[in-house]
Amino acid sequence: MRSTDIFVIEYKHHDQPKSFVIRAKSMRNADAWHWASCDAGIAPIPKPGKPPLKVVSKPQAERYGITEVKWRETAALDWTEA
């Protein structure tokens, strides 16, 4: 199967479970914490093609009630399989 550039990020914001899907070239734990902060409304969403002005780190996100950030790559579908 081929790699995909679509990721699912799951987190808790003030103990409420949240999740969303994002397209990105790559994903790391630091990226997931920042994107969870964007989804929760803590950090501004960067304009396409431009880096964010300030990346929100795990300790900063935790101060605003974000916890248990997990991410995973979605499964790539191979339509040629029999």
C-alpha positions as CSV (number, residue, x, y, z in Angstrom):
1,M,0.0,0.0,0.0
2,R,1.1,3.6,-0.6
3,S,1.6,6.2,2.0
4,T,-1.1,8.8,2.4
5,D,-1.0,12.4,3.6
6,I,-4.2,12.4,5.6
7,F,-4.0,12.1,9.4
8,V,-6.6,11.8,12.2
9,I,-5.8,13.7,15.4
10,E,-7.7,12.8,18.6
11,Y,-7.4,14.8,21.8
12,K,-9.3,15.9,24.9
13,H,-10.1,19.6,25.6
14,H,-11.2,20.1,29.2
15,D,-11.9,16.3,29.3
16,Q,-14.2,16.4,26.2
17,P,-13.0,14.1,23.4
18,K,-12.4,15.7,20.1
19,S,-11.1,14.5,16.8
20,F,-10.5,15.9,13.3
21,V,-8.9,14.9,10.0
22,I,-6.1,17.0,8.5
23,R,-4.0,16.8,5.3
24,A,-0.3,17.4,5.8
25,K,2.9,16.3,4.2
26,S,4.1,14.8,7.4
27,M,3.1,14.5,11.1
28,R,5.0,14.4,14.3
29,N,3.9,14.6,17.9
30,A,4.8,18.3,18.1
31,D,2.7,19.0,14.9
32,A,-0.2,17.1,16.4
33,W,-0.2,19.1,19.6
34,H,-0.1,22.4,17.5
35,W,-2.9,21.3,15.2
36,A,-5.0,20.2,18.2
37,S,-4.5,23.7,19.6
38,C,-5.7,25.2,16.3
39,D,-8.8,23.0,16.4
40,A,-9.6,24.0,20.0
41,G,-9.3,27.7,19.1
42,I,-6.2,28.4,21.1
43,A,-3.8,29.0,18.1
44,P,-4.7,30.7,14.8
45,I,-4.9,28.4,11.8
46,P,-2.1,29.3,9.4
47,K,-2.8,30.4,5.9
48,P,-2.2,27.7,3.3
49,G,1.5,27.5,2.2
50,K,2.7,29.6,5.1
51,P,4.2,28.4,8.4
52,P,2.4,29.4,11.6
53,L,3.7,32.5,13.3
54,K,4.0,30.8,16.6
55,V,3.9,27.0,17.1
56,V,2.0,25.9,20.3
57,S,4.0,23.4,22.3
58,K,2.7,20.6,24.4
59,P,3.2,22.4,27.7
60,Q,1.4,25.5,26.4
61,A,-1.5,23.4,25.1
62,E,-1.8,21.6,28.4
63,R,-2.2,25.0,30.2
64,Y,-5.3,25.5,28.0
65,G,-6.8,22.2,28.9
66,I,-5.6,20.1,25.9
67,T,-4.6,16.5,26.9
68,E,-4.1,13.0,25.4
69,V,-3.2,14.1,21.9
70,K,-2.9,11.1,19.6
71,W,-2.5,10.9,15.8
72,R,-2.5,8.3,13.2
73,E,-2.2,8.0,9.4
74,T,-5.3,7.0,7.6
75,A,-5.2,3.8,5.5
76,A,-4.4,4.3,1.9
77,L,-6.8,2.4,-0.4
78,D,-5.4,0.4,-3.2
79,W,-8.2,-0.1,-5.8
80,T,-6.1,-2.6,-7.8
81,E,-6.2,-5.3,-5.1
82,A,-8.3,-8.3,-6.1
